[in-house]
Structures are given as structure tokens and as C-alpha cells.
Amino acid sequence: MRGGERGLAVSVEAAVVLPALVLFIGLLLTLARVALADQHVGAAAAAGARAASLERSAAVAQSSAESAVGSALEQRNVACRTTAVVADAAGVARELGTHAEVSVAVTCAVELADVSLPFVPGTISVTAERTSPVDPLRGK
């Protein structure tokens, strides 16, 4: 084999391997972003459930959960295209001395457009639901 032919073989190998390597790295970045968003949305849902469980009425608990979720997502720099917060805060209206829970579900549409892989959608929806107990002796 002559020297010129060896150089051609290396460039053909690079032309085949390099795009596969770039796609693999892009896939890793996409999966990492989704995994981190899942963790952050779960933490935000937990913060929202805790904030809602400290309130005394269901309406105030819903707004407190929304505020806590928004604050938690902002602190963690999660860029959501849309965010939905649903709080089941009926437990805060129960009588003192009874055990109850508040649950908060958060859905975040995570932006993936900057990864720009051909087979990756522009956004992926990440959902998390967390519960928090209501203090049975609150207000005493």
C-alpha cells in the first residue's frame, strides 16, 4: 500500500466515525437535560406541596403552591416553555387532629431546541407529583 492510499483510508474512516460521534454526544446532552429537568421539576413539586400544606384554606394553598413551584424552578434555572401546577389541597380544610395530605403535580415543557438534533423534538413534557402531610395540630 502506498502512502497516499493510507491517507485516503484515514479520511474515509473519519468521515464515517465523526458524524456518529457527534450524534452520540448530542444524544447524551439531550438525555442529561431531560434527567436534570426531571429532578428539578420533582424538587419544585415537593416545594409546592410543602408550601401548600402550611396554609389554612384550599384557595390560598393553591396560590402558595404555584408561587413556590415558580420560585423553585427559577432558582434551578429550568427553562420551561409552559408550566402547569395542579394542587389537591382539600386536606388543609380538614378538622384539626385529623391526618391529611396535600399533593402537587407539576408539568413542565422543557426546551430542547438548542440541542438541535434531527430526531429530537423541540420540547419534552416532564411531570412530577409529590405529597406533603398536613400538620394535624396546626393552629394550636
C-alpha positions as CSV (number, residue, x, y, z in Angstrom):
1,M,0.0,0.0,0.0
2,R,1.3,3.4,-0.9
3,G,1.4,6.3,1.4
4,G,-1.3,8.3,-0.5
5,E,-3.7,5.4,-0.2
6,R,-3.3,5.2,3.6
7,G,-4.2,8.9,4.0
8,L,-7.4,8.3,2.0
9,A,-8.4,5.4,4.2
10,V,-8.0,7.6,7.4
11,S,-10.1,10.3,5.9
12,V,-12.9,7.8,4.9
13,E,-12.8,6.4,8.5
14,A,-13.1,9.9,9.9
15,A,-16.0,10.7,7.6
16,V,-17.8,7.7,8.9
17,V,-17.0,7.9,12.6
18,L,-17.2,11.7,13.2
19,P,-20.9,12.1,12.4
20,A,-21.8,9.1,14.6
21,L,-19.7,10.6,17.4
22,V,-21.4,14.0,17.1
23,L,-24.9,12.4,17.2
24,F,-23.9,10.3,20.2
25,I,-22.7,13.4,22.1
26,G,-25.9,15.2,21.2
27,L,-28.0,12.3,22.4
28,L,-26.1,12.4,25.7
29,L,-26.7,16.1,26.1
30,T,-30.4,15.7,25.4
31,L,-30.8,12.8,27.9
32,A,-28.8,14.8,30.5
33,R,-31.1,17.8,30.1
34,V,-34.2,15.7,30.4
35,A,-32.8,13.9,33.5
36,L,-31.9,17.2,35.2
37,A,-35.2,18.7,34.4
38,D,-37.0,15.7,35.8
39,Q,-35.0,16.1,39.1
40,H,-35.7,19.8,39.2
41,V,-39.4,19.5,38.5
42,G,-39.7,16.9,41.2
43,A,-37.9,19.2,43.7
44,A,-40.2,22.0,42.7
45,A,-43.3,19.8,43.1
46,A,-42.0,18.9,46.6
47,A,-41.5,22.6,47.5
48,G,-45.0,23.4,46.2
49,A,-46.6,20.6,48.2
50,R,-44.8,21.7,51.4
51,A,-45.8,25.3,50.9
52,A,-49.4,24.3,50.3
53,S,-49.5,22.1,53.4
54,L,-48.7,25.0,55.6
55,E,-51.8,27.0,54.6
56,R,-55.2,27.1,56.1
57,S,-57.5,27.2,53.1
58,A,-57.5,25.4,49.7
59,A,-57.5,28.6,47.6
60,V,-54.5,30.1,49.5
61,A,-52.8,26.7,49.3
62,Q,-53.2,26.6,45.5
63,S,-51.7,30.0,45.1
64,S,-48.9,29.2,47.6
65,A,-48.1,26.1,45.7
66,E,-47.9,27.9,42.3
67,S,-45.6,30.6,43.9
68,A,-43.3,28.0,45.5
69,V,-43.1,26.0,42.2
70,G,-42.3,29.1,40.2
71,S,-39.6,30.2,42.6
72,A,-38.0,26.7,42.8
73,L,-37.9,26.4,39.0
74,E,-36.4,29.9,38.7
75,Q,-33.7,29.1,41.4
76,R,-32.7,26.0,39.5
77,N,-32.6,27.8,36.1
78,V,-35.1,25.4,34.5
79,A,-36.4,26.9,31.2
80,C,-39.9,25.7,30.8
81,R,-41.9,26.8,27.7
82,T,-45.1,26.2,29.7
83,T,-45.6,25.2,33.4
84,A,-48.8,23.8,34.9
85,V,-49.3,23.4,38.6
86,V,-52.3,21.4,39.9
87,A,-52.7,21.2,43.7
88,D,-55.0,18.9,45.5
89,A,-55.3,21.0,48.7
90,A,-58.5,19.6,50.2
91,G,-56.5,18.2,53.1
92,V,-55.9,21.6,54.6
93,A,-59.6,22.2,55.2
94,R,-59.9,19.1,57.4
95,E,-60.6,19.4,61.1
96,L,-57.7,19.7,63.5
97,G,-56.4,16.4,64.7
98,T,-57.1,14.5,61.5
99,H,-54.4,13.3,59.2
100,A,-54.4,14.6,55.7
101,E,-52.1,15.2,52.7
102,V,-51.6,17.8,50.1
103,S,-50.4,16.7,46.6
104,V,-49.0,18.9,43.9
105,A,-48.4,17.9,40.3
106,V,-46.1,20.0,38.1
107,T,-45.8,19.7,34.3
108,C,-43.0,21.5,32.5
109,A,-42.4,21.6,28.8
110,V,-38.6,21.5,28.7
111,E,-36.9,23.3,25.7
112,L,-34.6,21.1,23.6
113,A,-34.4,23.3,20.5
114,D,-30.8,24.4,21.3
115,V,-29.6,20.7,21.2
116,S,-30.8,20.7,17.5
117,L,-30.6,17.0,16.7
118,P,-32.7,16.0,13.7
119,F,-34.7,13.4,15.6
120,V,-35.2,15.3,18.9
121,P,-38.5,17.2,19.3
122,G,-38.4,20.9,20.3
123,T,-39.9,20.3,23.7
124,I,-40.4,17.3,26.0
125,S,-43.0,17.3,28.8
126,V,-41.7,16.4,32.2
127,T,-44.2,15.7,35.0
128,A,-43.7,15.1,38.7
129,E,-46.2,14.7,41.6
130,R,-45.2,15.0,45.3
131,T,-47.2,14.9,48.5
132,S,-46.7,16.6,51.9
133,P,-48.5,15.8,55.1
134,V,-50.7,18.5,56.7
135,D,-49.8,19.1,60.4
136,P,-52.8,17.7,62.4
137,L,-52.0,20.1,65.2
138,R,-51.7,23.2,63.1
139,G,-53.1,26.4,64.7
140,K,-52.8,25.2,68.3
